[in-house]
Amino acid sequence: MTPADQLPAAFHWRGGTYDAEYRHVVSSGGSLVDLLAPDTGERVLDLGCGTGTVTAQIADRGATVHGLDISESMIAEARRRHPGIRFDLGDAEALTPDTPYDAVFCNSALHWMAAPTRVFGAVSAALAPGGRFVAEVPVVGSLAELRELLLRAWEQAGIPGPPTPTRWRLRPPQTYLTGLADTGFTVTSARTSRRERTLDGVPPSRWWSRYGPEVFHGLSAAQRARLHAALDDLAPPDVGCGSTLLRFRAHRPRRPEVP
């Protein structure tokens, strides 16, 4: 596990308000736990555990669960809420468990990770032979209206060049499925679905400031003001922020039997 002082710069999440701001992510975790189907006595890693809300659901099924996240704020909140569960600050690319896990679970976190194939390799190494990896991740097609709105507002604000990329990455589903195969996983189920949502009255400028603040980095105060105004002026009522989600279950192969 990577020491805390070697982790990337802290993410902007606020552990105390995460469940309210990302309630759509938390609420979908229950059905993903159903796909995981944790059993009594199994060792499960919740990768990108956030505040531990879904981690606790896994524990309620009888599994021994360990939560891991890169955000200090998230881990602090998870420890406060669920003192009976182990939560650690750590890097998904550097998993070094003392004992292999029976399963690794990841709810809406892979799109924050820069190199999913390296993560898959680390997950495979952390799993016992035959162990399973269950995850859901937003992919290409997500947030299309908001991204189009940003480009239009950027042009109207007269800002040169393209917007700075966000820390979250919307990849094609095949990127993940190919990465799993390349690291030795057998994918036993995979499907995409849509989750439709609107901003529900939140101004687009506030949404981008909260969830994609990188787009404002390097802008002058005047440019930021023009971009904020353009985002809100150009937005239609109830602008959509729906997601296209890939959900998969994959297994690490078992060791070949010794003749």
C-alpha positions as a Markdown table, in Angstrom:
| # | Residue | x | y | z |
|---|---|---|---|---|
| 1 | Met | 0.0 | 0.0 | 0.0 |
| 2 | Thr | 1.3 | 3.4 | -0.9 |
| 3 | Pro | 2.2 | 5.6 | 2.1 |
| 4 | Ala | -0.2 | 8.6 | 2.5 |
| 5 | Asp | 2.6 | 11.1 | 1.9 |
| 6 | Gln | 3.2 | 9.5 | -1.6 |
| 7 | Leu | -0.4 | 9.6 | -2.7 |
| 8 | Pro | -1.5 | 12.0 | -5.5 |
| 9 | Ala | -2.8 | 15.4 | -4.5 |
| 10 | Ala | -5.9 | 15.1 | -2.3 |
| 11 | Phe | -9.2 | 14.9 | -4.2 |
| 12 | His | -11.7 | 17.6 | -3.7 |
| 13 | Trp | -14.4 | 15.4 | -2.1 |
| 14 | Arg | -15.9 | 16.4 | 1.2 |
| 15 | Gly | -16.6 | 13.3 | 3.3 |
| 16 | Gly | -19.2 | 14.9 | 5.4 |
| 17 | Thr | -21.4 | 15.9 | 2.5 |
| 18 | Tyr | -20.5 | 13.2 | 0.0 |
| 19 | Asp | -23.6 | 10.9 | 0.5 |
| 20 | Ala | -26.0 | 13.8 | 0.0 |
| 21 | Glu | -24.1 | 15.2 | -3.1 |
| 22 | Tyr | -23.6 | 11.7 | -4.7 |
| 23 | Arg | -26.7 | 10.0 | -3.4 |
| 24 | His | -27.3 | 8.5 | -6.9 |
| 25 | Val | -24.0 | 6.7 | -6.6 |
| 26 | Val | -24.7 | 5.4 | -3.0 |
| 27 | Ser | -28.2 | 4.3 | -3.9 |
| 28 | Ser | -27.0 | 2.2 | -6.8 |
| 29 | Gly | -24.5 | 0.4 | -4.6 |
| 30 | Gly | -27.1 | -1.9 | -3.2 |
| 31 | Ser | -27.9 | -3.7 | -6.4 |
| 32 | Leu | -24.1 | -3.9 | -7.1 |
| 33 | Val | -23.7 | -5.6 | -3.7 |
| 34 | Asp | -26.3 | -8.1 | -4.9 |
| 35 | Leu | -24.2 | -8.8 | -8.0 |
| 36 | Leu | -21.2 | -9.3 | -5.7 |
| 37 | Ala | -23.2 | -11.7 | -3.5 |
| 38 | Pro | -20.8 | -11.6 | -0.5 |
| 39 | Asp | -20.9 | -14.7 | 1.7 |
| 40 | Thr | -20.3 | -15.1 | 5.4 |
| 41 | Gly | -16.7 | -15.3 | 6.2 |
| 42 | Glu | -15.4 | -14.0 | 2.8 |
| 43 | Arg | -12.7 | -11.3 | 2.7 |
| 44 | Val | -13.8 | -8.4 | 0.5 |
| 45 | Leu | -12.0 | -5.2 | -0.5 |
| 46 | Asp | -14.2 | -2.2 | -1.2 |
| 47 | Leu | -11.9 | -0.2 | -3.6 |
| 48 | Gly | -12.8 | 3.5 | -3.6 |
| 49 | Cys | -15.0 | 3.0 | -0.6 |
| 50 | Gly | -15.9 | 6.6 | 0.0 |
| 51 | Thr | -17.7 | 7.2 | 3.3 |
| 52 | Gly | -18.2 | 3.5 | 3.8 |
| 53 | Thr | -22.0 | 3.5 | 3.4 |
| 54 | Val | -21.9 | 0.6 | 0.8 |
| 55 | Thr | -19.0 | -1.0 | 2.6 |
| 56 | Ala | -21.2 | -1.4 | 5.6 |
| 57 | Gln | -23.8 | -3.1 | 3.4 |
| 58 | Ile | -21.2 | -5.7 | 2.4 |
| 59 | Ala | -20.4 | -6.2 | 6.1 |
| 60 | Asp | -24.1 | -6.7 | 6.9 |
| 61 | Arg | -24.0 | -9.7 | 4.5 |
| 62 | Gly | -21.5 | -11.4 | 6.8 |
| 63 | Ala | -18.3 | -10.7 | 4.9 |
| 64 | Thr | -15.1 | -9.3 | 6.5 |
| 65 | Val | -14.7 | -6.2 | 4.5 |
| 66 | His | -11.8 | -3.7 | 4.2 |
| 67 | Gly | -12.4 | -0.2 | 2.7 |
| 68 | Leu | -9.7 | 1.6 | 0.8 |
| 69 | Asp | -9.8 | 5.1 | -0.7 |
| 70 | Ile | -7.4 | 7.8 | -1.8 |
| 71 | Ser | -9.2 | 10.6 | -0.1 |
| 72 | Glu | -8.3 | 11.5 | 3.5 |
| 73 | Ser | -11.7 | 13.2 | 4.0 |
| 74 | Met | -13.6 | 10.1 | 2.9 |
| 75 | Ile | -11.5 | 7.7 | 5.0 |
| 76 | Ala | -11.9 | 10.0 | 8.1 |
| 77 | Glu | -15.7 | 10.0 | 7.6 |
| 78 | Ala | -15.9 | 6.3 | 7.0 |
| 79 | Arg | -13.9 | 5.6 | 10.2 |
| 80 | Arg | -16.2 | 7.9 | 12.2 |
| 81 | Arg | -19.4 | 6.3 | 10.9 |
| 82 | His | -18.3 | 2.7 | 10.9 |
| 83 | Pro | -15.7 | 2.1 | 13.7 |
| 84 | Gly | -16.1 | -1.7 | 13.4 |
| 85 | Ile | -14.8 | -1.8 | 9.8 |
| 86 | Arg | -11.2 | -1.3 | 8.8 |
| 87 | Phe | -10.6 | 1.7 | 6.4 |
| 88 | Asp | -7.3 | 2.7 | 5.0 |
| 89 | Leu | -5.9 | 5.5 | 2.9 |
| 90 | Gly | -4.2 | 3.9 | -0.1 |
| 91 | Asp | -3.6 | 3.6 | -3.9 |
| 92 | Ala | -5.5 | 1.2 | -6.1 |
| 93 | Glu | -2.4 | 0.5 | -8.1 |
| 94 | Ala | -0.4 | -0.7 | -5.0 |
| 95 | Leu | -2.5 | -3.3 | -3.2 |
| 96 | Thr | -0.4 | -5.6 | -0.9 |
| 97 | Pro | -2.8 | -7.5 | 1.3 |
| 98 | Asp | -1.5 | -9.8 | 4.0 |
| 99 | Thr | -4.0 | -12.4 | 2.9 |
| 100 | Pro | -5.6 | -12.6 | -0.6 |
| 101 | Tyr | -9.2 | -11.3 | -0.9 |
| 102 | Asp | -12.1 | -13.5 | -2.0 |
| 103 | Ala | -13.6 | -10.5 | -3.9 |
| 104 | Val | -12.8 | -6.9 | -4.8 |
| 105 | Phe | -15.8 | -4.5 | -5.2 |
| 106 | Cys | -15.6 | -1.1 | -6.8 |
| 107 | Asn | -18.6 | 1.2 | -7.1 |
| 108 | Ser | -18.2 | 4.3 | -9.4 |
| 109 | Ala | -14.5 | 4.8 | -8.8 |
| 110 | Leu | -12.6 | 3.4 | -11.8 |
| 111 | His | -13.2 | 6.5 | -13.9 |
| 112 | Trp | -11.1 | 8.5 | -11.3 |
| 113 | Met | -8.1 | 6.2 | -11.8 |
| 114 | Ala | -5.6 | 7.1 | -14.4 |
| 115 | Ala | -4.4 | 3.7 | -15.5 |
| 116 | Pro | -7.2 | 1.0 | -15.2 |
| 117 | Thr | -5.1 | -1.8 | -16.6 |
| 118 | Arg | -2.5 | -1.2 | -13.8 |
| 119 | Val | -5.4 | -1.3 | -11.3 |
| 120 | Phe | -6.7 | -4.5 | -12.8 |
| 121 | Gly | -3.2 | -6.1 | -12.4 |
| 122 | Ala | -3.1 | -5.0 | -8.8 |
| 123 | Val | -6.6 | -6.3 | -8.2 |
| 124 | Ser | -5.7 | -9.7 | -9.8 |
| 125 | Ala | -2.6 | -10.0 | -7.6 |
| 126 | Ala | -4.7 | -9.2 | -4.5 |
| 127 | Leu | -7.3 | -11.8 | -5.2 |
| 128 | Ala | -7.2 | -15.5 | -4.3 |
| 129 | Pro | -7.3 | -17.9 | -7.3 |
| 130 | Gly | -10.9 | -17.9 | -8.5 |
| 131 | Gly | -11.7 | -14.6 | -6.7 |
| 132 | Arg | -14.1 | -12.2 | -8.3 |
| 133 | Phe | -14.0 | -8.6 | -9.2 |
| 134 | Val | -17.3 | -6.7 | -9.4 |
| 135 | Ala | -17.5 | -3.1 | -10.4 |
| 136 | Glu | -19.7 | -0.3 | -12.0 |
| 137 | Val | -18.2 | 2.7 | -13.8 |
| 138 | Pro | -19.6 | 5.6 | -15.9 |
| 139 | Val | -18.4 | 5.4 | -19.5 |
| 140 | Val | -18.6 | 7.3 | -22.8 |
| 141 | Gly | -22.1 | 8.8 | -23.2 |
| 142 | Ser | -22.2 | 10.1 | -19.6 |
| 143 | Leu | -22.8 | 13.8 | -18.9 |
| 144 | Ala | -23.2 | 14.6 | -22.6 |
| 145 | Glu | -25.4 | 17.6 | -22.1 |
| 146 | Leu | -23.2 | 19.1 | -19.5 |
| 147 | Arg | -20.0 | 18.6 | -21.6 |
| 148 | Glu | -21.6 | 20.1 | -24.6 |
| 149 | Leu | -22.8 | 23.1 | -22.5 |
| 150 | Leu | -19.3 | 23.6 | -21.2 |
| 151 | Leu | -17.9 | 23.8 | -24.8 |
| 152 | Arg | -20.5 | 26.3 | -25.9 |
| 153 | Ala | -20.0 | 28.4 | -22.8 |
| 154 | Trp | -16.2 | 28.2 | -23.3 |
| 155 | Glu | -16.6 | 29.6 | -26.8 |
| 156 | Gln | -19.0 | 32.3 | -25.7 |
| 157 | Ala | -16.6 | 33.4 | -22.9 |
| 158 | Gly | -13.9 | 33.9 | -25.5 |
| 159 | Ile | -11.4 | 31.6 | -23.8 |
| 160 | Pro | -8.7 | 30.3 | -26.2 |
| 161 | Gly | -7.8 | 26.6 | -26.4 |
| 162 | Pro | -9.8 | 23.6 | -25.1 |
| 163 | Pro | -10.9 | 23.3 | -21.5 |
| 164 | Thr | -8.5 | 21.5 | -19.1 |
| 165 | Pro | -9.4 | 17.8 | -18.9 |
| 166 | Thr | -11.2 | 16.7 | -15.7 |
| 167 | Arg | -9.7 | 14.1 | -13.3 |
| 168 | Trp | -12.5 | 11.8 | -14.2 |
| 169 | Arg | -12.3 | 10.0 | -17.5 |
| 170 | Leu | -15.2 | 8.7 | -19.5 |
| 171 | Arg | -13.8 | 5.7 | -21.5 |
| 172 | Pro | -15.5 | 3.3 | -23.9 |
| 173 | Pro | -16.8 | 0.1 | -22.2 |
| 174 | Gln | -14.4 | -1.9 | -24.3 |
| 175 | Thr | -11.4 | -0.2 | -22.8 |
| 176 | Tyr | -12.3 | -1.8 | -19.4 |
| 177 | Leu | -13.3 | -5.2 | -20.9 |
| 178 | Thr | -10.1 | -5.4 | -22.9 |
| 179 | Gly | -8.0 | -4.3 | -19.9 |
| 180 | Leu | -9.6 | -7.1 | -17.8 |
| 181 | Ala | -8.8 | -9.7 | -20.4 |
| 182 | Asp | -5.3 | -8.4 | -20.8 |
| 183 | Thr | -4.7 | -8.9 | -17.1 |
| 184 | Gly | -6.0 | -12.4 | -17.1 |
| 185 | Phe | -9.6 | -12.0 | -15.9 |
| 186 | Thr | -12.5 | -13.9 | -17.3 |
| 187 | Val | -15.5 | -11.6 | -17.6 |
| 188 | Thr | -18.6 | -13.6 | -16.7 |
| 189 | Ser | -21.1 | -10.7 | -17.0 |
| 190 | Ala | -21.1 | -7.2 | -18.5 |
| 191 | Arg | -23.8 | -4.8 | -19.4 |
| 192 | Thr | -24.4 | -1.1 | -19.9 |
| 193 | Ser | -27.4 | 0.8 | -18.7 |
| 194 | Arg | -28.6 | 4.4 | -18.5 |
| 195 | Arg | -29.2 | 6.4 | -15.3 |
| 196 | Glu | -31.1 | 9.6 | -16.2 |
| 197 | Arg | -30.8 | 12.6 | -13.9 |
| 198 | Thr | -31.1 | 16.4 | -14.1 |
| 199 | Leu | -29.3 | 19.1 | -12.1 |
| 200 | Asp | -32.5 | 19.6 | -10.1 |
| 201 | Gly | -32.0 | 23.3 | -9.9 |
| 202 | Val | -28.3 | 23.4 | -9.3 |
| 203 | Pro | -26.7 | 26.1 | -11.6 |
| 204 | Pro | -24.3 | 24.5 | -14.1 |
| 205 | Ser | -21.5 | 26.8 | -13.0 |
| 206 | Arg | -21.8 | 25.4 | -9.4 |
| 207 | Trp | -21.9 | 21.8 | -10.8 |
| 208 | Trp | -18.7 | 22.3 | -12.7 |
| 209 | Ser | -17.0 | 24.1 | -9.8 |
| 210 | Arg | -17.9 | 21.1 | -7.5 |
| 211 | Tyr | -17.4 | 18.1 | -9.7 |
| 212 | Gly | -15.0 | 19.3 | -12.4 |
| 213 | Pro | -13.1 | 22.2 | -10.9 |
| 214 | Glu | -10.0 | 21.5 | -13.1 |
| 215 | Val | -11.7 | 23.2 | -16.1 |
| 216 | Phe | -11.3 | 26.5 | -14.2 |
| 217 | His | -7.6 | 26.0 | -13.5 |
| 218 | Gly | -5.3 | 28.6 | -15.1 |
| 219 | Leu | -8.1 | 31.0 | -15.9 |
| 220 | Ser | -8.0 | 34.6 | -14.9 |
| 221 | Ala | -10.6 | 36.0 | -12.6 |
| 222 | Ala | -12.3 | 37.7 | -15.6 |
| 223 | Gln | -12.3 | 34.5 | -17.6 |
| 224 | Arg | -13.8 | 32.6 | -14.8 |
| 225 | Ala | -16.5 | 35.2 | -14.3 |
| 226 | Arg | -17.4 | 35.1 | -18.0 |
| 227 | Leu | -17.4 | 31.3 | -18.1 |
| 228 | His | -19.6 | 31.0 | -15.0 |
| 229 | Ala | -22.1 | 33.5 | -16.5 |
| 230 | Ala | -22.1 | 31.7 | -19.9 |
| 231 | Leu | -22.7 | 28.3 | -18.3 |
| 232 | Asp | -25.8 | 29.5 | -16.5 |
| 233 | Asp | -27.1 | 31.8 | -19.3 |
| 234 | Leu | -26.9 | 29.0 | -22.0 |
| 235 | Ala | -28.3 | 26.2 | -19.8 |
| 236 | Pro | -31.8 | 25.0 | -20.7 |
| 237 | Pro | -34.2 | 24.3 | -17.9 |
| 238 | Asp | -33.5 | 21.0 | -16.1 |
| 239 | Val | -30.3 | 20.3 | -18.0 |
| 240 | Gly | -29.5 | 16.6 | -18.0 |
| 241 | Cys | -26.6 | 15.0 | -16.3 |
| 242 | Gly | -27.4 | 11.3 | -17.0 |
| 243 | Ser | -24.8 | 8.6 | -17.1 |
| 244 | Thr | -24.1 | 5.5 | -19.2 |
| 245 | Leu | -22.9 | 2.8 | -16.8 |
| 246 | Leu | -20.8 | -0.4 | -17.4 |
| 247 | Arg | -21.4 | -3.0 | -14.7 |
| 248 | Phe | -19.3 | -6.2 | -14.8 |
| 249 | Arg | -18.3 | -9.3 | -12.9 |
| 250 | Ala | -15.0 | -10.9 | -13.6 |
| 251 | His | -13.0 | -13.8 | -12.1 |
| 252 | Arg | -9.3 | -14.4 | -11.6 |
| 253 | Pro | -8.5 | -17.9 | -13.0 |
| 254 | Arg | -8.0 | -20.7 | -10.5 |
| 255 | Arg | -4.6 | -22.4 | -10.3 |
| 256 | Pro | -4.3 | -25.3 | -12.7 |
| 257 | Glu | -4.7 | -28.6 | -10.8 |
| 258 | Val | -1.5 | -30.6 | -10.1 |
| 259 | Pro | -1.7 | -33.9 | -11.9 |
